[in-house]
Each structure stands twice: as structure tokens, then as C-alpha cells.
Amino acid sequence: MPKMKTNRGAAKRFSKSASGKFKHRQSFRSHILTSKSTKRKRQLRSIIAIHDHDQKSVARMLPYS
């Protein structure tokens, strides 16, 4: 059986945590930051886990992670 291809866009966005779940960087943090409050920008810094119902679909895109 041939190797499965990794979705390269997903590989750049998601990584696996120590517990085996996928994590990602939050959106809305790249530009137009002057109109966002300091509190909002600070809270967007954190890396969060993918929702449980999306874990399976992300795992399918990243077969070797």
C-alpha cells in the first residue's frame, strides 16, 4: 500500500500535544491590531486545543503526526 499524503496546509497549522490531541494558534491576531483591545490581544496569544468533534478530521489530514 502506498504512503498517505499529509495535507501540507494542515501540517503548518496544527501540531500534536503531549496528550495526543491537536492544538492550534488562535486566529484574529495577524493584522489590524490597533482596533483590538490589549486584553483581547493578550487572550489570543494562547495556543488552544482543537474541539473534540474536529480531532478525527484533523488526524486524517496528518496521518504521520
Backbone bond lengths (Angstrom), bond angles and torsions (degrees), N, CA, C in turn:
res aa  C-N    CA-C-N  psi(-1)  N-CA   C-N-CA  omega(-1)  CA-C   N-CA-C  phi
1 M - - - 1.448 - - 1.534 109.78 -
2 P 1.348 117.95 136.33 1.464 119.43 -178.15 1.534 112.06 -71.90
3 K 1.313 113.72 163.32 1.464 119.28 177.38 1.525 109.84 -67.24
4 M 1.333 115.83 149.25 1.458 120.11 175.82 1.521 108.73 -84.93
5 K 1.327 116.58 146.05 1.458 120.38 179.38 1.526 110.39 -88.21
6 T 1.329 115.37 137.88 1.456 121.96 175.11 1.514 108.55 -83.81
7 N 1.306 117.62 136.36 1.458 121.89 173.58 1.528 106.93 -73.34
8 R 1.334 116.78 110.74 1.463 120.86 -172.39 1.529 112.81 -67.55
9 G 1.333 117.24 -30.90 1.462 120.15 176.79 1.515 110.74 -65.69
10 A 1.331 115.96 -40.66 1.467 121.01 178.84 1.527 110.61 -70.01
11 A 1.322 117.30 -35.17 1.465 121.02 -179.11 1.525 111.19 -63.87
12 K 1.340 116.81 -30.97 1.456 120.58 179.22 1.528 112.20 -79.24
13 R 1.319 117.09 -20.88 1.464 120.97 -174.19 1.526 114.42 -101.01
14 F 1.318 117.84 -30.52 1.462 121.53 -174.12 1.523 110.95 -118.75
15 S 1.319 116.03 147.12 1.462 121.31 172.54 1.521 107.86 -139.94
16 K 1.313 115.64 159.34 1.458 120.48 -176.32 1.526 110.44 -90.96
17 S 1.310 116.42 138.33 1.464 121.20 178.15 1.532 109.09 -88.25
18 A 1.322 115.96 173.71 1.463 120.81 -179.19 1.524 111.87 -63.43
19 S 1.333 116.89 -29.64 1.465 120.40 -179.63 1.529 112.52 -81.66
20 G 1.343 116.55 -6.13 1.463 119.88 177.88 1.512 114.46 99.39
21 K 1.333 117.20 -3.16 1.457 120.49 177.94 1.528 109.29 -87.96
22 F 1.324 116.18 161.58 1.452 120.17 178.13 1.519 110.05 -93.90
23 K 1.332 115.43 143.51 1.456 121.06 179.66 1.525 109.34 -125.65
24 H 1.322 116.52 159.71 1.462 121.11 -179.41 1.517 110.85 -149.96
25 R 1.323 114.92 161.77 1.453 122.33 176.62 1.521 108.06 -82.74
26 Q 1.317 117.12 146.39 1.461 120.06 -177.55 1.524 111.64 -77.40
27 S 1.305 115.38 151.63 1.460 121.52 179.13 1.532 110.67 -84.91
28 F 1.323 116.67 178.98 1.472 124.83 179.20 1.530 112.70 66.71
29 R 1.319 117.85 30.94 1.460 121.04 -177.05 1.521 111.79 -126.54
30 S 1.326 118.40 7.50 1.461 119.73 -172.40 1.522 115.07 -97.52
31 H 1.319 118.93 -33.51 1.472 119.90 -179.98 1.521 110.33 -153.55
32 I 1.334 116.15 174.26 1.468 124.52 -174.26 1.539 109.78 53.99
33 L 1.321 114.96 49.98 1.463 120.27 -176.21 1.529 112.46 -84.73
34 T 1.322 117.59 -13.77 1.466 119.58 -177.97 1.522 111.88 -69.35
35 S 1.331 116.95 -28.97 1.462 120.01 -178.96 1.529 112.97 -86.01
36 K 1.326 117.13 -5.78 1.464 120.62 -179.94 1.526 109.23 -98.56
37 S 1.316 115.51 143.99 1.461 120.14 -178.45 1.527 110.48 -72.75
38 T 1.325 115.20 159.43 1.466 121.24 179.25 1.516 110.68 -61.19
39 K 1.315 116.59 -40.02 1.472 121.31 179.85 1.523 110.54 -62.40
40 R 1.329 116.31 -43.91 1.468 121.02 -179.25 1.527 110.97 -64.08
41 K 1.325 117.08 -43.53 1.465 121.44 179.61 1.526 111.22 -65.23
42 R 1.347 116.28 -39.44 1.461 120.96 179.00 1.527 110.85 -64.16
43 Q 1.335 117.14 -41.19 1.458 120.46 -179.62 1.525 112.24 -71.00
44 L 1.325 117.27 -26.33 1.460 120.92 178.80 1.524 112.76 -78.00
45 R 1.341 117.82 -10.81 1.463 121.53 178.99 1.525 112.49 -66.36
46 S 1.312 116.70 -30.71 1.462 120.92 -172.33 1.523 112.43 -67.53
47 I 1.298 115.61 149.59 1.457 122.59 175.94 1.522 106.61 -96.22
48 I 1.324 116.65 129.34 1.461 119.89 -174.69 1.528 111.22 -119.32
49 A 1.318 115.99 159.81 1.460 122.15 179.38 1.527 110.14 -81.28
50 I 1.326 114.86 149.47 1.461 121.03 175.36 1.529 107.68 -68.56
51 H 1.310 118.10 146.76 1.455 122.02 176.82 1.529 110.23 -59.60
52 D 1.319 115.90 149.21 1.465 121.28 -175.85 1.526 112.62 -57.40
53 H 1.320 118.05 -38.40 1.456 119.64 -177.22 1.531 112.41 -75.01
54 D 1.348 118.80 -9.27 1.464 121.88 176.93 1.528 112.86 -102.77
55 Q 1.310 117.75 -8.83 1.471 121.39 -177.66 1.530 111.95 -57.73
56 K 1.321 116.76 -41.77 1.464 121.30 -175.83 1.531 111.60 -65.09
57 S 1.340 116.71 -42.13 1.462 119.91 -178.43 1.523 111.75 -69.94
58 V 1.328 117.79 -35.04 1.463 120.84 176.64 1.521 109.84 -69.44
59 A 1.315 117.53 -39.06 1.464 121.73 178.91 1.528 111.44 -62.86
60 R 1.336 116.47 -32.65 1.458 120.64 177.96 1.534 111.59 -68.51
61 M 1.335 116.00 -33.52 1.474 120.20 179.00 1.520 112.61 -76.27
62 L 1.338 116.40 -23.08 1.469 122.09 -177.67 1.540 109.51 -121.69
63 P 1.334 117.49 73.24 1.476 119.47 -172.12 1.532 114.73 -66.89
64 Y 1.340 119.03 -23.39 1.467 119.79 -174.88 1.520 113.31 -111.19
65 S 1.322 117.78 18.29 1.471 118.82 -179.06 1.522 111.01 -94.32
